[in-house]
Amino acid sequence: MKIKTFILLILTLPLFCSSQILWDDFEQTRVGYYEFTHGGMTTRFENPDPSSVVNSSELCAQYVRNPGESYDVLVIVANGPINDVSNYVNGTKQMSVDVFSPAPGIPVQITLEDSSLAGATNYPTGRHSIYLGVTTLTNEWETIDLTFNSKPDPSMSDVGLSSVILLFNSNTNTDDTYYFDNLYGPEFDNQCDGFLIEPSVNFADWDCNWNLGICPSATPCSSYDYVSGWLNQSYNPDNTTINTSKYSGEYTRNPDGNGEDVLIAYFKNGALDLNTNTQFNFKLYGPPRPIYMSFQDANSNEIYAYNSVLSSNNQWEQFSVDLTGVATQSISRFVLFFDQSVVNWDMYYLDDLNLSSTTSLVRDINDSELINVYPQPAIDDLNINIKLSNNDVSRIDLYDTKGKVLLTNVVNQNSNNINLDVSELNPGIYFLKVQSENNLYTKKVQIIK
């Protein structure tokens, strides 16, 4: 048995020596962060030729060069420190990328660098090594292998690099359009290694999970759903509180004249399995605004409507939707509205969309027996009966649909009954939030005159 194992190792050793890792396929694997591009890049773009034997995947990246930049670059930062790259310099290992280009003879270049040292005006500082390839086809997919060319900064160590710099047709001023996919680069200490991905419950965290089907507005994607605005991977704007991840989704509204802006996503693993996991969780960060999430079947019929509000300005908040009541129905997608019917271009961050069997510290109390709000609708007074421990509730806030706090009540530990005077408020929809030690309960209320 040991002899057979040794022979197998000898036979497979060349494969290990030439190995590299997949940095991006724009679907399930995305371990490189696009920190900067000179041109116009769209990441979840429909494959221009899915019948290709080289690349038949559904999605790729589209890149349009900036003609004002002769050295037009895409800066791709690894999810962790890059390992020793000496084998790429000596040719034992190679990087590669699938390219769909407008003409043969176009150079494709990768530069490995330490982006903390390399600046726009200090070339060659920080540039460890250059690797070159060339296209041979017109408007067809081909795999470009990149071989070592030179070391611009000989003082650079083979360890401690951070980035892959990708260039199409450098030292020219063109506005050509390229498509690329399946980028293989050097190994690094990837934060997603060993992470168990469960697409039926982990949908999107912009770090390791990419199990939502979403298309940006500037793409012809037909089999994926749609966003009106711009959704990109971004650095987490605040990793010091309830969201400690490195990346999150960044969404910028792009409303029409009526203020309508939608983000529509379907679950790539199929309809939600709600047999055990009935809590749909997500985190949001942004200005204090109302949010509305519609859970729908494959025919766009609404199964469950969730209304809430971002109550704090630019702080991560945890939301949880209890889908127990619709667990027997088929939910294939959701539609998310921020600040519906209002014209603005506000920016939000999303993260950690998942299913769980228990709530994530937040409860929608529309059907809760723990807190009773009456009368509904209210005219002059709003009564709140709390069936939680006296020591558990700390405060009650009433918000309008724009997230503005209108009334606040610090709860007396000896009282379970709270009265809010709403006689001075205008008729409309409001949101009541009850803050406890470990949970934030929300409820939509109505005031009439």
N, C-alpha and C positions, 0 to 999 in steps of 0.2 A: 504494500500500500504506500509506503514512504517513497519507493522508487517511482511509482506512477505519479505521485504528487510532485516529485522533483522534475520529472519529464514535462508535466503539464506547466509547471512554473517556467521552465526554460522556453517552452513553446509560446507562452503568453507574455513573457517579459518584454518583447519589443512593443506590444500593445500598450503596456503600462508606461513604457518610456516615452511614447509619443502622445500620451493622453493629455487632455486639457479638460476644462469643465465648461458646461453650458452657462453662459452669462444671461442670455435673453432669447426666448422664443416668442415673446409677446403674448403668451397664453398662460401656461401653468408655471413656467420658470422665468423669473425676472429678478436677478440678484445684482444687477448693476443699476445705479441711480444716475439718470441723465442730468447732471448738474448744470450744464451749459451747452447751448448749441448756437452757432452763428446763424444758421438757416432756419427753415420751417420744418419741424418734425411732428408727425402725428403717429403715436404708438398704437394702438389697436386698429390698424388699417387693413382693409380687405385685400387678401392676396390677389395680385393682378393676373395670376395664372395658376389656379389651384389644381390644374391637370398636370402640372410639371412633375416629372419623376424625381427631380432634385428637391423641390419644396412644395408639397401639396397641403401644407397646413392652412388653416382658415384665415389666420391673421399674420401680419408682419408689421414693419414700420415703413412709413413713407418719409423721405427726406428731400426737401427742395433746397438746393444750395443758395446761399446769399451771394449774388454777383458782386457785391461791394467788398467782399473779403476774398483775397486770393488764397489765403490759407484758412479755409472755412472748416471749423472743427466741431466735433461732438465730444464732449468731455463726459466719460462714463466712470463713475466712482464705484469701487468695489464695496460690498457689504461688510468688509473686514480687511485686515492687513493682507497684502499679497505676499505669497510665499516666495522663496528663492527662485529667481527667473533665469538663472545661469544656463539651464538646459534649453531655453528658448534662444539664447544668444548663440550657443554652440550647435543649434539645429537638431538636437535630440527630440525636442518638442516643437510643435507648430500651432499657431493660432489660425482660425479660419472663420469665414462668414459667408453666408449665402447672399448673393447680390443679383438684382434684376436691374440692368443698366441700359441707357439709351444707345450705347455704341460699344464696339470692341476697342481695345487699346487704352482704356481709361485706367489710370493707376489708382489703386486702393491702398491706403497706408494706415498702419497702427503704430502709435508711439506709446511706449510705456513710460510713465513719469510719476514723480511725486508732486502732486498738485499743490501741496503746501509751499513748495519752492518755486515751481514754474509759474511765471507771470506772463502777461501779454507782451511785455517789452524787454524781457531779460533772457531771451534765447541765447545759448542752449541750457541755461541753468535749470536743473531739475529734470531734464529729459534724458532718461536712461538709455533707451534703444529704439531704433526704427525698424519696422518690418514692412515689406512691400509685396504686393501682388498686382495683377492686371486682369481686366475683363477681356473675354474673348468672344462674347455673344452680344446680339442686339435684342433687347426686350425678351430675354429668356433668363430663367434662373440658372445660376451656376455657383459652385462652391469655390471660393477664392482662398487658396492657402497663402499665408503670409510668411515670407522667409526673412531672416535677419539681414539688415543692410548696413547699419552703422550705429555707433554710440556717440551722440552729440555731446554729452557731458561725461567724459571719462571718469570723473571723480565720483559718480553715482555708484552706490552699493547695489548688489544684486538682490538685496532684501530691503523691506521698508517702503516699497512703492505703493501707490494708492489708486492709480487710474489707468484706464485704457483710453487713448485719444484716437478717434476714428476720423479719417479724412477721405473724401472722394474727389479725385481730380485736383489735387493741390497745386498751388502756384498757377491757377487760372482764375478768370472772372466769368463764371457761367451761372445760369439759373437752372441747370439740369435737375431733373427729378430722378431719384433713385429709390429703390425698395431694398430693404435688407432684413435678414432673419437669421436665426440660429447662430448667434455669435458665440464662438468658443474662445475663451481666453485663459490666462494663467490661473492656477489654483490659488485660493486665498482662504483665510480663516472666516468661513461663511457663517453668519449668525443663524442661518436656517438649517445647517447640517444637523441631522438627528431629530429635526422637528417633525412630528407626526402630523401630516396633512390629512384631514378628513373633510373632503369636499361636501359631504352631506350636512355638515354642521358648521364648518369654518368657511365663510364666504369671501371675505376680503379684509385684509389688514395692511395691505400695501408694503408688507415686509416679506412674507412667505406664502400667503394665501391669495390666489387670484381666481376665485371660483364664481365670479359674477360675470355675466355677459353684458357688456356696456360698449356702445360706440360713441365716439365724440361727434360733435356736430359737423365737422369738416371731413366726412368720410362717406363712401358709398356703401358701408357695411349693410347688408340686407338681412343676415340671419341673426344679428345681435340687436339688442335694444338700444336706446337712444338717450342722449342728454342735449338739452338746449344750449347749455353753457359749456364751460371748459373744465374737464376733470383730469387731473394729473397727479402722479406720485409726487410727494413733497416731503421735505423734512418736517417732523412733528414740531408745531410751533411752541409747544410747552410740554416737555417730558418730565416735569417735576411733580405732577399731581397724580390723577387717576389713570393717566395714559403715559406709560414710560417707554413706548416703542420708539424706534428710530424714525420711521416714516409713517405717513398717513396719506389719505387722499385729499387733494385740494380742489375745491369746487367754486367756480366763479359764475354767478348767475348771468344769463343773457336773455332778459325777458322781451316779449313782444310788446306792442303798444298797449295791450291790456294787462300787462304785468304777469303774464303767464310764462312760467319757466319750469321745465320738468326734468327729472332724472329718472330714467326707466331702466331697470336691470332685471334680468332673469337669472334663475339659479341654474348653473351649468350642469349640475348633477341631476336635474329634473325637479319635479314638484317636491315641496317640502315634506319630509317624513316627520309627522307630528305625533307619532305613537307614544314616544317617550319625551322628546324635547319639544316643548310647547312655548318656550320663551324666546322671542326674537329680540336680540340685544344689539345695540349699537351706541357709539359715542359720537358726539358732535361738539364743535368748537366754532364760535362765531359771534356776531352781534345778537342782541336779544330780539328774537323774532319768532313768530308762530311757525310751526312745522306741521305738515300733514303727510301721512304715509298711507297709501292705498295698496292693500294686498289683493292681488288679482289672479284669476285663473288664466289659462292659455288663450282664452278668447277675450281677454281684457274686461271680464266681468268682475266687479268689486266683490270680494269675499269679506273683507274686514277693513274698516276705516279707523285710523289712529290719529288723533289730534293731540298736540302738545305744544310746548313753547320752550325755546332757549331762554332761560331766565337771567343768565349772567353774561356780561360782556366779555367775549374772548377768554372763556375758561371752558375746559373740557367738562361736559356733562354726560352722564350715563343714562340711557333710555332702555326700557324693556317693554315689549308688547306681549301680552298674554294671549296666545292664539288657541287656548284650550277649547273655547267655545266653537271654533271652526276646524278642529283637528281632523274631522272626517272629510273635509273638503280639499280640493286640489288647488294649492297655491303655487303658481309657477313663476311669478314675478312680483315686484313692487314698484310703485311710482311715488317718488319723494318730491314734495313741493316745499320750497323755502319762501316765506313771506309772499304767499299767493296773492295775485292781483295787484301787486305793488311794483312799480317800475324802479328798480335800482340794480346795481351791479355788485352787490355785496359778495364777499368771499367767505366761504365756510370750509371747515376741515371735517372729514369723516374718518372713522376708524372702527376696527374690531366688530364687523358685522358677523353675527353668529347665532346659532341656536343652542339652548341649554335646557336642562330639566328644571332648573330653578332660576328665579329672577336675579338679575345682576344689580342688586342694591336699589332697584327702582321698581315701583309698581304703578300700573295704571289702575285707578280705583273706581272706574266706571261701574263695576259690579261688585265692589268690595263691601263687605258688611262691617269692616273695621271703622270706617268713617262714613257718616251719613250727613248729607247736605240737603237742606230744605228751607223754604219751599223752592221748587223748580218748575217754571221760572220764578225768579224773585222780583219784588218790586222795591221795597224799602229796606228790608232786613234779610240777611243770609245767616241761617243757623247751622252750626257745624257741631255734630255730636261725635266725639272721639272715643273709640272703644279700645284704645291702646293703653299701655301702662302710663300712669301720670308722669313718670320720669322720662318717658321715651320721646315725647313730642317737645320740640323746642320753639318752633315758630310757624306761623301761617302767613302766607303772602297771597295777594290777589293781583294778577297781571292782566293787562289788556292784550289785544292781539298783536301789538308791536313789541311785547316783552317788557313794557314799562310797569314798575311796581306801583300800584295805586293805594293799596292798604296793606299794613303789616300789623300782626298781632303776636307779641311774645307771650307764649302760653304759660299761664300760672299752673304750677305742678299740682295744685289741688283742684283744678277744674277740668272737667271733661266736656263742658258745653261752652262754645264760643259763639258770640253774636257779632256780626259785622254789619255796620250801617252802610248800605249801598244806595241810599236815597239820592245822593248827589251825583251818582254815576249815570252816564248816558245809556240808553238801551243798547244791547249788543251781547256779543260772546266774550267771556272772560275765562281765565284759567286760575284755579285755586291750587296752591302747592302747600303741602303739609310736610315739614321737615322733621324727621325723627333722627335718632342717633345713627341708625344704619340704613335708612331708606328715605327716599323722596317720593311722596305720593302726589299724583297730579289728577285733577278732575276739571272737565269743562263745565262751566255754569252759564246760565243765561239770565239777563236782567231785562225786564220790560217796564213800561210805564203806562 
